[in-house]
Amino acid sequence: MNKIILWLIGILISGFITTVHSQSLSSRILDSVTQKPIPYVTIQLNKKGVITNEEGRFNFLVNHNISENDSLFISCIGYASIGKPLKEFTENVIYLSPKAIELNPVIVTNKNYSAEDIIDLVKDNLDRNYNKNLSKRRMFLRDSYFQDFSKTDYAFLKSTIKELNKKFLDSVLQTLPKKSSYYTEILCDLYVNNEEDGQKMDLIKASELYDKSKELDYTKLEEKFNKIIKSNIKRDSYFKIKSGLFGTKIDGEDFDEIFESEVDGRDVVALKKELEEKKKKEEERKNNFAKYRKRSIAGMMEGLFFMEGTHLNFINKSRKYNFSITDFTYIGEDAVYILDFEPKGSADYKGRLYINSDDFAVIRLDYENVKSLKKFNLLGVSMNQFLGKGKMIFNKSNDEKYELRYLEQEDGTKVGIRRPLKIIEKNKHVKGRNKQNELSVKLDMATVGVNKHEIIVFDSEPLTKSAYEAFTENNTILPVYMPSYDPEFWKEYTIIEPNQAIREFTSEEGIAK
């Protein structure tokens, strides 16, 4: 759907009629004073909701059950809420006005609460405020991964195989993409069971957006490597791989596939069976796409700040943090405390909590790490988990409990290796020299990877135990590959609007088209 159509939808929104099967309400929300986009604004229509992206954009699918007189509610912490019929939204930009702080009676009454008192009340009300019951949630997940090989140096020391030379190793490194990005998106229904490790997923649609030309071509590299091995390595050799003080042994049988043409018929049958097994495992790997995404979502759900065992322990282990009341604000007519926190000693995070002054529920939190979350450097191998930040936004449902509406999690890790590497071919059946060939290099490589997860929950409904047990997963949907972003792919669904980087992403294949 191009920009002209989106503009017309904004202008002609008052022409919505119930005979239309479905339509998209697209808009951008700006601050009326600064004219800047407002991220993470909640938009609700008939109890279903969406969140604006970091550019203030949202797209809401309006189906045939929606009337032009149904009200759209827009709310954000610190702004005056808007609630009016769809037909009154006639512009493709919506402005929210900052709401002045006027202490209402609740805040005045509670003015003697210290920050620690408020946190204790939050803790006391966790079970009452947050829904941990069986539920079915329609959600959208976007994973964005960025990798940067900041260093790919090595020193070529020795090789007794003429083809396995510096030129060959340079060609391998040249095929390694220095920078790459990868996006995957899924829409699903998640059957949530917080009492046991039993989340179930019904995958509806999925996509992958990346540049295939930047993938390391393992097939061509493998063919080249196999040709070198077959021409220079003896069938019954074994290999010693050494890196500094450490070493391991690889038997020649691991290269059976390379030497397949040189073995007898009985071995060929065995190898054919082995290759069929490998092919089967590869198919299973592809079909495990949904299982991997489900584990990823389940892991993020288990990390919600009120769950037992979560690493975000600033409520459950509040003694590890210092809290301070920094301000008051509103979300709609509800007064909200704003508390900042920072580690008291060895804790990992600092951040901000927005707490409803009436029921002491955390309705939003922002956090970021203040130090490396994991770090080691041993014998030339280093790892530094330098980034761990995110946010969570909750909305109150009809049963007066709070449900997750939006979750964002960003992790970053640096990995480096600075070690010698030596590969030695040995053969005990050859007379004379036991050592046949040797490759020796000194590696100095480093990479940085950043992974951003975003989950939006559109709606949630209670689920009976029998309904949960009756549902059987049958996730055979695989992601559709896109060389360039296709705005038509999700046009029939409500999702998190893509940011500018995603909208403008185009691979070499996409340019060619």
N, C-alpha and C positions, 0 to 999 in steps of 0.2 A: 504494500500500500504506500504510494508516494506521498510527498509532502503536501501536494495540492489537495489530495483526498482528505488527508488529516486536517487540513485547514478548513475544508468544507464541512467536515463533521463538527468542528468547533462552532462554526457559524450557524449550521442548520440543526443544532442539537434540539431546538424547540420543536422540530418537526418529527420527533420520535413518535411512532405509532405502534400499537401492539401487533399489527399484522406483519411487521418486519421480524424475520427469524432471529437475527442477531446483528449487533452493531458494536463498534468500538468507540468508547469515550476516551479521547486522548487529550491530554493537556499538560501544562507545566505550571508549577506553583512557585510564586515569587514573593519575597518580602515586600510589602507595600512601601516601606521606607527606603530600604537600601536597593531595591530592585534586584536583589541577588536570589538565586534559586534556593529553595528550602528542602533539604534532604529528609528522608524518613518521616514524611507526613503520612498519617493514616487516612485513607479514603474508604468509607463504608457505604454499601448500598444493599439494602435488604439483608443485613446481618453478615454479608460477605465483604471482605476487605482486601486492600492492596496497599503497598507502601511506595512512596516516590523513591527513585534512585538518587544517587548523589548529585545529579543535575536537576533535581526537582521534577522529573518527568514521571508520568504514570499513564497506563493504558488499561481501561476497564472494559471487559466484554459485557455488553448489555444484551441479554437474551430476550426471547419473546414474552417471558413472564413479567417483564418490567414495563411499567406505565410511565408516561411522561410526568405524571403527578407524584411518582415515588421520589422520596427525598434522598439526596446524596449528602453525607455527613463528612466533613473534613476537619481534622483536629491535629494539633501538634503542640508539644510542650512549649509554653511561652507565647502562644499566639491565641487570638480570639477564634473560637471555632465557628464553622459555617455549616448550616443545615438548611437546605432549601430544595424544592422540586427540580428534577432534571431539566425541565423546560426553561428554567431561569438561568441555566448556565449557557450563555450565548457567546462566550469568548474562548479562544484556545489558550488563554493565560488566566490563571486564577491568583488573586492577591490575598495574602493573609496579613492581618494587622497585628503587630506586637501588642500584647496585653499588659497594661500597667499593673504594677504590684500594689494591691490594696488588701491589707491583712484582714481576712475574714474572721469571724468569731472563733473558728476552730483553731487557727494559728495563734490568735491572741490567747485563747484558753491554754494552749499547749506551749506558750512561749518559754516556760521554765524547763522544758525538756532539753537535756543536753544531747549532743550527738550520740553519745554512748547509750542514753536512754532510748533514743529512737531506734538504734540498731537492735537493742534488746527486744523492743516491741516488734520489729520486723521478724526477728528470730522466733518469737513466741507465736506469731501469726502465720508462719510459713505453711503449715498443713491446712489451715483454713483458707488461705488466699490462693493457693496454686493447685491446679487440677492434675492429679496423678492417676486418675481412673482410666479404664479402657476407653479408647476413643479412635475415631477414624478421621484423619486429617488430610485434606487436599493441600499439597504443597509443591513448590517449585524450587529446585536447587540449581544454582549456577556455580561451577568451579572454574576459577581462572588461575592458570599456572604459568609462571614466568621463570625462565632459566637463563643464566648468563655464565658462560665459561670465561671467567676473568683471567685465567692463566692456563696455557696448554704447552708448557715448555718441557723439554727433555734434552738430556745429553746422550748422544749415541756413543757407546763405548766399544762394542765389539759384536761382530756377527760372522760366523763361519759359513753361513748360507748366503750366497751372493745375492739372491733375490730378496732376502729378508734384510734389506739395507735401509739406510737413512731415507732414501728416496721413497721407499714403500711406506715407512712409518710416517713420513711427512704427508703422503697422500691420504693416509688414514685420518690424520688430524685435520686435514683440509676438508674432509667430508663431515667433520663434526661441527654442527651449527654453533656459532659463538653466542648468539642470542635467539631465543625462541619463545613463543607463547602458545598456549593451548587453552581452549574453552570447551567445557561440556555443560549441557543443560538437560535437566530431566523434569518432567511433570509426573507426579505419582499420587496415589493414595497410600498413606502409611497407616497401618493398623498398629496403634501404640499400646504396648503392654509394659508398664513401668515396674511391675511386680516381679517380672522374670525376664530373662534374655530371650524374648520372643517377638521382636518386631517383625511384622509382615508387610510386604510391599506389593502394590499393584501398579506396575510401570505402564504409563499411558503413552508417553512420547519422549524421544531423546534426540539430542544432536551433538555433534562434535565440530568444532571450528578450529582449524589449524592449517599450517602450511606443510603439505607433504614433501615439498622440495627441500625442506630443512631437516627432514628425518635422515638419520644415518642409514644409508642403504646397506643393510646387513646382508642381503642376498648376494649382491655383487662383491662385497667385501669377503664374504664367506667363500665364494667361488674362487676368488683370487688366492686367499689363504690356503684353501684345500689343494689347489694346484701346486703351490710352493711346498706344502707338506708332503704330498704324494711323490714329488720329484726328488726330494732330498732326505726324507725320513724313512728309516727302515721299519718294516711292518711289526717286528717284535721288540721295538725299543720301548723304553719307559722314560719319563721326564722328571727332572728335579726342578722345582720352581723355588727360588730363594729370594728373599727380600730382607737384607740385613741379617739378623740372627735367626729369622724364621724361614722355614721351608716346608714344602709338601711334595708328594709324589703323585704323578698321574700315570696310570698304566696305558700301554699302547692300545688296549681294547677300546678305549674311549674314542679312538679314531677309526673304528671298524667301518663306519659309513663311508669314510674317504677311500678306504682300500677295498670296497665291496667287490669290485671287478676282479680282485686278485684272490678271493677266497673260493672254496669249493661250493658245489650246489647246495649241500646241506646247510652251510652257513648263510648262503643267500636267502634261503627260506626263513631262517631265524631273523636275519636282518630285515627282511621284508615285513615280518610280523612286528618287529620293533619300530619300524618306520610308520606302520599303520597305527600303532599305539601312540606314537608321537603326534601324528595327525589328529587322532581322536582327542588327545589332551589339548591340542591347540584349539579345536572346535569348542571344547568345554570351557577353555579360557575365555573365548569370545562370548560365550553364552553366560559367563559369570559376571557380565557387566552390571546387571541389576543387583547381584549379591554384593558386589564391591561397593556400589553406591548406597545400598541399604546399610551396610556396616558403617560407612562414612557418616550417614545421617544419624544412625543410632548412637554413634560415638559422640556426635555434637549434642544430641539430646541428653545423653548421660552427663554431659559437662555443664548443663544449666546450673546456675549458681545455687539453686535450692536443692539439688540432688545430692544424696549421700556420696561421699568419695570424690566429689568434683575437685579439680585442681584450682577452680575459682573459689577459694575458700574464705573470701573476705566477710562472709556472713557467718558461716558455720564455725570458723575459727577467727572470730573478730578480734580476739586478744592479740593477734599478730599485726594489727593495723591501728593507725591513728585516724580518727574521724573528726571532721569539723563541718559545722553548718555554714555554708557559704552564701546561701540566698534562698528566696522563696519564689515560686512561680505558679502558674496554673496550667492545667490541661482541661479545657472546657470550663466548667464551674468548680472543678475540684482543685483545692489548694495542694501544693506539692512542695515538700522540703527538698532542697538540693544539698547533698552531702558530698564532700570530697574525701578521699581516703588515700593513704600512702603507707608503705610498709614501716612497721615499728622496728624490725630487725632484719631477719633473713627472708621475709616474705618477698614474693616476686612482682606484685602488681601495684599500680596506682590507678586511680580513676574517679568516676563520679556516679553517684546514685540519685535517682529521682524517686521520691517516696511519697505516696499518697498520705496526706495528713489525717485522713478519716480512718482508713483500715490498715495503714502502715504496710502496704504492699509496694514492693519495688516495681515500678512500671517501666523504668528504663535504666540501663546501666551501660557505661562506657569504661573500658579498661585497657591498659597497655602495660607491658613488662617494663621494669626499671633496670633490669640486668639480664644477662644471658640466662635462658631457662635451662639449657644443658650445654656443657662445654667440656671438651677434653683435647689434649694434645699429647700423643704418646708415640714415640719412635717414628716420627715423621708423618703420622696420620692425625689430622685435626678435624674437629666438628664443633660448630658453634651455632646453637639455635638462638639467634640474636633477636628474633621478632616473634611476639605473641600478643596480639591485640584484637579487640572486637567490640561488639555491642549487642544488646538484647532489648527488644521492645515487647511489652505485654499489653493486652487489652482484656477488659472484663467481659465475660460472657453472660448469657442469660441466667446461669445458676449462681451468679455473683462470685465465681472463681475466675482467676486470671489465666489466660491462655497465651502461649507464645505466638506473636505475630511476625516478628522478624528477628533473624539471627545472622550476625556477620562475624567471621573468624578469619584472621590473617596470620599465617605462620611463615617465618623465613629462616633458612638454614644455610650456613656456609660450610663447605667440605673441602679439605685440601689434602694432598698427598705429596710428600717430598722424601722419596726413598729410592734406593737402588733396586733394580729388578733384574734377576738373572734366570734364564731358562736354559737348562742343560739337558741334552739328549744323551741317554746312556743305553748300552746294549751289551748284556752279559754273554751273548752268544757269539759275538765278534771277537776273533783272536786279536790279541795285542791291545790297542788302546780302547779302554772301556768307554771313555767319553767320545761321542761322535760329533756333536755340534753344540754350539753355544751362542745365545743372544744375550747381550748385557747392555742395559740402559740405566739412566738415572732420571727418575720422573720428578717433575715439579709442576703440579696441576692444581687448579682450584675452581670451584663452581659455586654459584649462589642461586638458590631456588626459593621462590616466594609463591605460596599457595593461598588464594583467597576463596573462602566458601561463603555463599549467601543462601539463606533459606527464607522463603516467605510462606506463611501458612494462611491460605485464603479463607478456609472455614474448618470448623471442627465439630463433630457430632458424637454424642455418647454411643458407646458400643457395648452390647451385652456379651457376656462370656460365651454364650452359645453361638452368637454371630461371629465373634472372633475366632472361635475354634472351627466353625464351619468354612471359613474362608481358606482357600488353598492357593498358594502362589503358583503362577504359570507365566513367569516373565521370560518371554521369548523375543521381546523387542530389543533390537540392537540400535545404537545411535546412528543417525543419518549424518554422513560426512558432508561438511560445507567448506569449500575452498575460500568463500567469501560470505560475509554475513547476508542472510536472506530474510528480509523483514516479513516475507509471506509465510515463512515456516510456522510461526506461532500465531498467525492472525486469528485463528479460531479459539484461542485460549488467552486467559489473563496470566501475565507473567511479570517479573521485575523488568522494567524497561531497560534495554541495554544502554551502556554509557557510550560516549563518543568513540572511545578506542575500539569497542566491539563493532559499532555501526560502520566504522571506517576500515575494519580489518579486511585486507585482501591479500591472498597468497599469489605466488607467481602463476599458479594454475588459474586462479580467478581472474588475473589480469589478461591472461591469454584468451579467456572466454569472452 
